[in-house]
Amino acid sequence: MPRRGRSERATLADVARLAGVSPTTASKVLNGRSDVGAKTRELVLGVMAEIGYKPTAARHEQTRDRTLVTMLDIVESRYAGTVLQGILVAATSAQAELLLRLPPGEPISTNRTAARAWVEEQKASGVAGLIALAVAVPDAVLLATEDLEVPVVTIDPIDTTESRVVSIGSTNWAGGRSATEHVIRLGHRRIAWVGGPLGSAPSVERFHGYQAALDSAGITPDRALIRHEAFSVEAGLRHGREILSLDERPTAVVAGNDEIAVGVLAAAKELHIAVPGELSVTGFDDTPQTEWTTPRLTSVRQPLVGMGRMAVETVLGMADGVQPASRHLQLATTLSVRDSTGPAPSI
């Protein structure tokens, strides 16, 4: 097999193709991962030697020197903690260091020169890629990462239309619909929505799933029962108090995430409304706290740990020259039915 000239530098994708393995497997061999069979490892290493493959200069020779930066601003939430668990496990498996940081503020977020200097500093310190957890990556930073070839992966991005970064999320629309259809099947017709901010793409997608389920069932939504604010217990408590104090209160509440649902449950307890006897409540995310609430919370399960693992594997693969099959990756949601939902009360 002839060696390539400098103008035809071999890529990891070439190695994978010639060895008859996936780019992910070739990347694992390159990184010294233990979850590759001896014969496959020998084959891939042989192809690398045969075609003269060498990692790019930006890549550190020792994988332990590689660092990933995860940017987030909601570290106290159960959602973030569960995703971070997946990120940490995958980073440890890949022998990569992990740093947690807040999203860069001004002037980095708005000034291109400052943003470039920040990205250059990350790269010089061994950062192989950036992971943004439910936060927007400033445009100035995106431009700098593109120019300096630092890969960026976002988890549950605020804006899913941004095509310059790879995003990882779940089937939010399907999840919102499945939660709503669940309470409809239980006989509920007066169904409230308490969701996150309208500026959040995942929140809007879940709300659209709620709307689609109502429409399919021939139920006209009551605008007084639809609320959008923050993904927080406080927002759920405040809006829960309001809608449960209406003369015609709902018999079911579909919440945009588990923390909102916890707030709604607290409001129901304050107002002496029995759950699920008089009110059914569903959450979204299926975080560990769903098992701790009273009653235990029915929730749409996002594979949060899996999303974190996929983000690490994807961004490290991109650092090695392996591009994902899609710029927008979605993992399936499922409904975990527990004790907070039951038949609609007779009127």
Buried (B, 14 or more C-beta within 10 A) or exposed (E): EEEBEEEEEBBBBBBBBBBEBEBBBBBBBBBEBEEBEEEBBEBBBEBBEBBEBEBEEEBBEEBEEBBBBBBBEBEEBBBBBBBBBBBBBBBEBBBBBBBBEEBBEEBBBBBBEBBBEBBBEBBEEBBBBBBBBBBBBBBBBBBBBBEEEBBBBBBBBBEBEBEEBBBBBBBBBBBBBBBBBBBBEBBBBBBBBBBBBEEBBBBBBBBBBBBBBBEEBEBEBBEEBBBBBBBBBEBBBBBBBBBBEEEEBBBBBBBBBBBBBBBBBBBBEEBEBEBBEBBBBBBBBBBEBBEEBEBBBBBBBBBBBBBBBBBBBBBBBBBBBBEBEEEBBBBEBBBBEBEBBBBBBEE
